[in-house]
């Protein structure tokens, strides 16, 4: 059974608080995990809430932090304090990926690399033995509510064929139909934002 991870993309503290409460009210704790998007208005053209804000609202969710930021290393120490359970940052971030991966793992936190729609799988290959998860982006990062890009399904199939020892997660524009296609393709988990009500209530 594919794992559903609700997403929180919030640009203000108020929005974060409301979205977190909404997920808890909607009994989404049954999914155990939540993915929180962090953006610096540099790597993506959007600015999110900071780790300090998240730390103000303790939750039972296990938190996966998706860093869409130019310098992920500057965010790790704050995220550790919350604590988050997993940190995913972009493979397109070329400065010192290996150091970043070990810096995160040295804090006892799981680590993953996200890969944008236009980025080839080959970029991730050198790091597969060191990461726990690959986050296949099926939209260009930075905003919720975008259209799913179907080439992500092919990417999942390609990863499956490589038998990499990592979890395959997909994020972006995923609705009920897409979820079924991704499950068939072999994805282990999906991050769902705007289509969560449809997935929860069928409408
Ligand atoms: C993109 C974000 C979104 C979000 C999911 O940077 O990562 O993909 O998590 O939002 P929806 O499901 O609305 O695309």
Boltz pocket constraint, residues with backbone or C-beta under 6 A from the ligand:
constraints:
  - pocket:
      binder: B
      contacts: [[A, 7], [A, 8], [A, 9], [A, 35], [A, 37], [A, 66], [A, 68], [A, 139], [A, 140], [A, 141], [A, 142], [A, 143], [A, 144], [A, 145], [A, 146], [A, 171], [A, 172], [A, 173], [A, 174], [A, 191], [A, 192], [A, 193], [A, 194], [A, 195]]
      max_distance: 6.0
